[in-house]
Amino acid sequence: MQIFDALAKRHHEQVVFCYDEVTGLRAIIAIHDTTLGPALGGCRMWQYADDADALRDALRLSRGMTYKAAVAGLNLGGGKAVIIGDNKTQKNEMLFRAYGRYVQGLDGRYITAEDVGTSVREMEWVRMETDHVTGIARSLGGSGDPSPVTAFGVFQAMKASLKYKTGSESLDNRVVAVQGVGHVGYHLIKHLREEGARIIAADIDRDALKKVTTDFDGIEVVAPDDIYDAKADVFAPCALGAVVNDDTLPRLKVGVICGATNNVLADEDRHSTMLAARDITFAPDYVVNAGGLINVANELEGYNQERALQQAAGIYDITMNIFRTASAEGITTLQAANAIAERRIRALGQIKDRYVGRPPSRLHR
């Protein structure tokens, strides 16, 4: 991978490679765009195939955070961090404190939070070294686990998607294929079952599957690869990204794709066009899962869960506006979401240019 070419492709501002010999920390922090404010995004811990794979993930995820914040109406930019390692066996206090020192070194340009493979506990270790962290425990003035608010936002986007697709937002007796039943998937299933939806579930984590089938009745479990063949009203990917790709897309038998996963589409332009051609309504993932960002962003103003949930409920209207824009302009839903985000970034960038003389955002030169 040509690193600077990769940065230029998506207009990234900065990438920081973090290495600590004592703790074994190997991390990448990617800052995409700070036109709207400091970059906020989670820290993911995963066993990547190689360093290039980790960098690609950080770059894609950080760009998604920029657009997510913009569409959600937040005054934040986009960033993301990845720690290369096994989140089951390698997490410890010293590793995350070392990571926290690198975050502190960015002096507020990047604010970190939990993500796949990390939790409130790790963010509390990070907090020992920097104030630029969210997603900490309620007892420390934070918001705790953002999963319930993320799931509530996904639920709202799913209702909007069904309303647009079928004319009814009701989930009663609808079939939803949920891929990944961890923190967000679990809370999403809770909302869906309360509304009378039927659930088909898949996960590589047997413990997560056991918990969801124990706590909720009527859950049909299928093998991880079989979820793509499930006949359902909605496919809800809530695990890792790029699950809609050249191999899986032709197998889908659903009317709507709406889930919490970041970067659902392996190739954004091509696969969003292919979904539209098959009349599958795609709710852009960074809009659908914005509840998590909304939740931790509330910590910056003094956390109030009721306020966070009210803001996450607004994802319904945001999603509907994207569908209407796509229809009116004859573009894909992903193109519509991107256009809405870019218009807000451009508008605020022009205001800042007028008063402080900063150059235009890299997204729109």
C-alpha positions as CSV (number, residue, x, y, z in Angstrom):
1,M,0.0,0.0,0.0
2,Q,1.2,3.5,-0.9
3,I,0.3,5.3,2.4
4,F,0.2,8.9,1.1
5,D,-1.9,7.8,-1.9
6,A,-4.3,6.1,0.5
7,L,-4.6,9.3,2.6
8,A,-5.1,11.4,-0.5
9,K,-7.8,9.1,-1.9
10,R,-10.2,9.9,0.9
11,H,-8.8,13.3,1.9
12,H,-7.4,12.4,5.3
13,E,-5.7,15.0,7.4
14,Q,-3.4,12.9,9.5
15,V,-2.4,9.3,10.4
16,V,-0.4,8.4,13.6
17,F,1.3,5.1,14.0
18,C,1.8,4.2,17.6
19,Y,4.3,1.6,18.9
20,D,5.3,0.9,22.5
21,E,8.0,-1.8,23.0
22,V,7.3,-2.4,26.7
23,T,3.5,-3.1,26.3
24,G,3.6,-4.3,22.7
25,L,1.2,-1.7,21.6
26,R,0.7,-1.4,17.8
27,A,-2.0,1.1,17.0
28,I,-3.0,3.4,14.2
29,I,-5.0,6.6,14.7
30,A,-6.6,8.1,11.6
31,I,-8.0,11.7,11.6
32,H,-10.1,12.3,8.5
33,D,-11.6,15.8,8.7
34,T,-11.9,18.4,11.5
35,T,-13.9,21.1,9.7
36,L,-16.9,20.6,12.0
37,G,-14.8,20.1,15.2
38,P,-12.4,17.7,16.8
39,A,-12.3,14.2,15.4
40,L,-14.3,11.7,17.6
41,G,-14.3,8.0,17.0
42,G,-13.9,4.7,18.7
43,C,-10.8,2.5,19.3
44,R,-11.2,-0.9,17.7
45,M,-9.0,-3.9,18.8
46,W,-8.8,-6.7,16.3
47,Q,-6.4,-9.3,15.0
48,Y,-5.8,-7.9,11.5
49,A,-4.2,-10.1,8.8
50,D,-1.4,-7.5,8.4
51,D,-0.6,-3.8,9.1
52,A,-2.0,-2.8,5.7
53,D,-5.4,-4.3,6.5
54,A,-5.4,-2.4,9.8
55,L,-4.6,0.9,8.1
56,R,-7.3,0.3,5.5
57,D,-9.8,-0.2,8.3
58,A,-8.7,2.9,10.2
59,L,-9.0,5.0,7.0
60,R,-12.4,3.8,6.0
61,L,-13.8,4.0,9.5
62,S,-12.5,7.5,10.2
63,R,-14.0,8.8,7.0
64,G,-17.3,7.3,7.9
65,M,-17.2,9.1,11.3
66,T,-16.8,12.5,9.5
67,Y,-20.0,11.8,7.5
68,K,-21.8,10.3,10.4
69,A,-21.2,13.4,12.6
70,A,-22.2,15.7,9.7
71,V,-25.5,13.9,8.9
72,A,-26.3,13.7,12.6
73,G,-25.9,17.4,13.0
74,L,-23.0,17.2,15.5
75,N,-20.1,19.7,15.6
76,L,-17.5,17.0,15.4
77,G,-15.1,15.7,12.9
78,G,-14.2,12.1,12.0
79,G,-11.4,9.9,13.4
80,K,-10.8,6.3,14.3
81,A,-8.2,4.2,16.0
82,V,-7.3,0.5,15.7
83,I,-5.2,-1.5,18.0
84,I,-3.7,-4.7,16.4
85,G,-4.1,-7.6,18.8
86,D,-6.4,-10.3,20.2
87,N,-9.1,-8.6,22.2
88,K,-9.8,-11.8,24.0
89,T,-6.3,-12.3,25.5
90,Q,-4.1,-9.2,25.0
91,K,-6.1,-6.5,26.7
92,N,-4.5,-5.0,29.8
93,E,-4.1,-1.8,31.7
94,M,-0.6,-0.9,30.6
95,L,-1.4,-1.4,26.9
96,F,-4.4,1.0,27.0
97,R,-2.5,3.5,29.1
98,A,0.2,3.5,26.5
99,Y,-2.4,4.1,23.9
100,G,-3.9,6.9,26.0
101,R,-0.6,8.7,26.0
102,Y,-0.6,8.8,22.2
103,V,-4.2,10.2,22.3
104,Q,-3.0,12.8,24.8
105,G,-0.2,13.8,22.4
106,L,-2.7,14.9,19.8
107,D,-3.9,17.6,22.2
108,G,-7.6,17.2,21.6
109,R,-7.5,16.8,17.8
110,Y,-8.8,13.3,18.4
111,I,-11.2,12.1,21.1
112,T,-11.3,8.3,21.5
113,A,-14.1,6.0,22.6
114,E,-14.9,2.3,22.7
115,D,-15.6,0.2,19.6
116,V,-15.4,-3.4,18.5
117,G,-13.1,-5.3,20.9
118,T,-13.0,-2.6,23.5
119,S,-15.3,-1.6,26.4
120,V,-15.9,0.9,29.2
121,R,-13.2,-0.7,31.3
122,E,-10.5,-0.1,28.6
123,M,-11.6,3.5,28.2
124,E,-11.2,4.0,32.0
125,W,-7.6,2.9,31.6
126,V,-7.2,5.3,28.7
127,R,-8.6,8.1,30.9
128,M,-5.8,7.6,33.3
129,E,-3.5,9.2,30.7
130,T,-5.8,11.7,28.8
131,D,-9.0,13.7,29.2
132,H,-9.7,13.2,25.5
133,V,-11.8,10.1,25.9
134,T,-15.5,9.3,26.0
135,G,-17.5,6.1,26.7
136,I,-16.5,5.9,30.4
137,A,-18.6,4.7,33.3
138,R,-21.6,6.6,34.4
139,S,-20.1,6.8,37.9
140,L,-17.2,8.8,36.5
141,G,-19.5,11.2,34.7
142,G,-19.6,9.3,31.4
143,S,-22.3,7.5,29.4
144,G,-21.2,4.0,30.0
145,D,-22.0,1.4,27.3
146,P,-23.3,3.2,24.2
147,S,-24.8,0.0,22.8
148,P,-28.4,0.7,24.0
149,V,-28.5,4.1,22.3
150,T,-26.8,2.7,19.2
151,A,-29.4,-0.1,19.0
152,F,-32.3,2.4,19.5
153,G,-31.0,4.5,16.6
154,V,-30.8,1.4,14.4
155,F,-34.4,0.5,15.4
156,Q,-35.5,3.9,14.4
157,A,-33.7,3.7,11.0
158,M,-35.3,0.3,10.4
159,K,-38.8,1.6,11.0
160,A,-38.1,4.5,8.6
161,S,-36.7,2.0,6.0
162,L,-39.8,-0.2,6.2
163,K,-42.1,2.9,6.1
164,Y,-40.4,4.0,2.9
165,K,-40.2,0.5,1.4
166,T,-43.7,-0.8,2.2
167,G,-45.8,2.2,3.5
168,S,-45.8,0.8,7.0
169,E,-43.2,1.0,9.8
170,S,-44.8,-1.8,11.8
171,L,-42.4,-4.6,12.7
172,D,-45.2,-7.0,13.8
173,N,-44.5,-10.4,12.2
174,R,-41.7,-9.0,10.1
175,V,-38.7,-11.2,9.7
176,V,-35.3,-9.6,10.5
177,A,-32.1,-11.5,9.9
178,V,-29.6,-10.2,12.5
179,Q,-25.9,-10.9,11.8
180,G,-24.0,-10.4,15.0
181,V,-25.8,-10.5,18.4
182,G,-23.2,-8.9,20.6
183,H,-23.8,-5.7,22.5
184,V,-25.7,-3.7,19.8
185,G,-27.3,-6.8,18.2
186,Y,-28.6,-7.9,21.6
187,H,-30.3,-4.6,22.3
188,L,-31.7,-4.4,18.8
189,I,-33.3,-7.8,19.1
190,K,-34.9,-6.7,22.4
191,H,-36.6,-3.8,20.6
192,L,-37.6,-6.0,17.6
193,R,-39.1,-8.7,19.8
194,E,-41.0,-6.2,21.8
195,E,-42.5,-5.0,18.5
196,G,-43.4,-8.6,17.4
197,A,-40.7,-9.2,14.9
198,R,-39.4,-12.7,14.1
199,I,-35.7,-13.1,14.4
200,I,-33.1,-15.1,12.4
201,A,-29.8,-14.8,14.1
202,A,-26.2,-15.7,13.3
203,D,-22.9,-15.1,15.1
204,I,-19.4,-16.7,15.3
205,D,-19.5,-16.2,19.1
206,R,-21.4,-19.1,20.6
207,D,-21.6,-17.4,24.0
208,A,-23.4,-14.4,22.5
209,L,-25.8,-16.7,20.7
210,K,-26.5,-18.6,23.9
211,K,-27.3,-15.4,25.8
212,V,-29.7,-14.0,23.1
213,T,-31.5,-17.4,22.7
214,T,-31.8,-17.7,26.5
215,D,-33.1,-14.2,27.1
216,F,-35.6,-14.1,24.1
217,D,-37.9,-16.8,22.8
218,G,-38.5,-17.7,19.2
219,I,-35.0,-16.9,17.9
220,E,-34.1,-19.0,14.9
221,V,-30.3,-19.6,14.8
222,V,-28.5,-20.3,11.5
223,A,-24.8,-20.9,10.6
224,P,-22.8,-17.7,10.0
225,D,-22.6,-18.1,6.3
226,D,-26.3,-19.1,5.9
227,I,-27.5,-15.7,7.1
228,Y,-27.0,-14.4,3.6
229,D,-29.5,-16.9,2.2
230,A,-32.2,-16.2,4.8
231,K,-35.5,-15.0,3.4
232,A,-36.4,-11.9,5.4
233,D,-37.9,-8.5,5.3
234,V,-34.7,-6.9,6.7
235,F,-31.0,-7.9,6.8
236,A,-29.4,-6.2,9.8
237,P,-25.6,-6.6,9.8
238,C,-24.3,-5.9,13.3
239,A,-20.8,-7.4,13.2
240,L,-17.8,-6.5,11.0
241,G,-17.9,-4.6,7.7
242,A,-17.8,-5.5,4.0
243,V,-20.4,-8.2,4.4
244,V,-22.3,-7.1,1.3
245,N,-19.8,-8.0,-1.4
246,D,-19.7,-9.7,-4.8
247,D,-20.1,-13.1,-3.2
248,T,-23.0,-12.3,-0.8
249,L,-25.0,-9.7,-2.6
250,P,-26.5,-12.1,-5.2
251,R,-27.6,-14.4,-2.4
252,L,-29.6,-11.8,-0.4
253,K,-33.4,-12.3,-0.3
254,V,-34.5,-9.2,1.6
255,G,-36.2,-5.9,0.8
256,V,-34.1,-3.7,3.2
257,I,-30.6,-3.6,4.5
258,C,-30.4,-1.7,7.8
259,G,-27.8,-2.6,10.5
260,A,-25.3,-1.3,13.0
261,T,-22.1,-2.4,11.1
262,N,-19.8,0.3,9.8
263,N,-18.8,0.0,6.1
264,V,-21.4,-2.7,5.2
265,L,-20.6,-2.5,1.5
266,A,-17.3,-3.8,0.3
267,D,-17.3,-1.4,-2.6
268,E,-19.5,1.6,-1.7
269,D,-20.3,2.9,-5.2
270,R,-20.6,-0.3,-7.1
271,H,-22.5,-2.3,-4.5
272,S,-24.9,0.5,-3.6
273,T,-25.8,0.7,-7.3
274,M,-26.2,-3.0,-7.5
275,L,-28.6,-3.0,-4.5
276,A,-30.6,-0.2,-6.1
277,A,-30.9,-2.3,-9.3
278,R,-32.2,-5.2,-7.3
279,D,-34.7,-2.9,-5.5
280,I,-33.1,-3.5,-2.1
281,T,-33.4,-0.4,0.0
282,F,-30.1,0.3,1.7
283,A,-30.1,2.5,4.8
284,P,-26.5,4.0,4.9
285,D,-24.7,2.4,7.8
286,Y,-23.1,5.6,9.2
287,V,-26.6,7.1,9.4
288,V,-28.1,4.0,10.9
289,N,-25.5,3.6,13.7
290,A,-25.1,7.3,14.6
291,G,-26.8,6.7,18.0
292,G,-23.4,5.5,19.4
293,L,-21.7,8.7,18.3
294,I,-24.6,10.8,19.6
295,N,-24.4,9.0,22.9
296,V,-20.7,9.6,23.5
297,A,-20.9,13.2,22.1
298,N,-23.4,14.0,24.8
299,E,-20.6,13.4,27.4
300,L,-18.8,16.4,26.1
301,E,-21.7,18.6,27.3
302,G,-22.5,16.6,30.5
303,Y,-24.2,13.3,29.9
304,N,-28.0,13.0,29.9
305,Q,-29.4,9.7,28.6
306,E,-32.9,11.1,28.0
307,R,-31.4,13.8,25.8
308,A,-29.2,11.2,24.0
309,L,-32.2,9.0,23.3
310,Q,-34.3,11.9,22.0
311,Q,-31.5,12.8,19.6
312,A,-31.1,9.2,18.5
313,A,-34.9,9.1,17.8
314,G,-34.2,11.8,15.2
315,I,-32.4,9.1,13.1
316,Y,-35.9,8.2,11.8
317,D,-36.4,11.6,10.2
318,I,-32.8,11.7,9.0
319,T,-33.1,8.3,7.3
320,M,-36.4,9.3,5.6
321,N,-34.9,12.5,4.3
322,I,-32.1,10.5,2.7
323,F,-34.5,8.3,1.0
324,R,-36.5,11.2,-0.3
325,T,-33.4,13.0,-1.5
326,A,-32.2,9.8,-3.3
327,S,-35.6,9.5,-5.0
328,A,-35.9,13.2,-6.0
329,E,-32.3,13.4,-7.4
330,G,-32.2,10.0,-9.0
331,I,-29.2,8.8,-7.0
332,T,-28.5,5.9,-4.6
333,T,-29.2,6.3,-0.9
334,L,-25.5,6.3,-0.1
335,Q,-24.9,9.1,-2.6
336,A,-27.7,11.0,-1.0
337,A,-26.4,10.6,2.5
338,N,-22.9,11.6,1.3
339,A,-24.3,14.7,-0.4
340,I,-26.2,15.8,2.7
341,A,-23.1,15.4,4.8
342,E,-20.8,17.2,2.4
343,R,-23.2,20.1,2.0
344,R,-23.1,20.7,5.8
345,I,-19.3,20.4,6.0
346,R,-19.0,22.8,3.0
347,A,-21.4,25.3,4.5
348,L,-19.6,25.4,7.9
349,G,-16.2,25.4,6.3
350,Q,-17.2,28.5,4.3
351,I,-18.3,30.3,7.5
352,K,-15.0,29.4,9.2
353,D,-13.1,30.6,6.1
354,R,-14.8,33.9,6.3
355,Y,-13.9,34.6,9.9
356,V,-10.6,32.9,10.6
357,G,-9.2,32.6,7.1
358,R,-8.7,28.8,7.2
359,P,-8.5,27.0,3.8
360,P,-11.5,25.2,2.5
361,S,-12.1,21.7,3.6
362,R,-10.1,19.1,1.7
363,L,-13.4,17.4,0.9
364,H,-14.4,20.2,-1.4
365,R,-11.4,21.9,-3.0
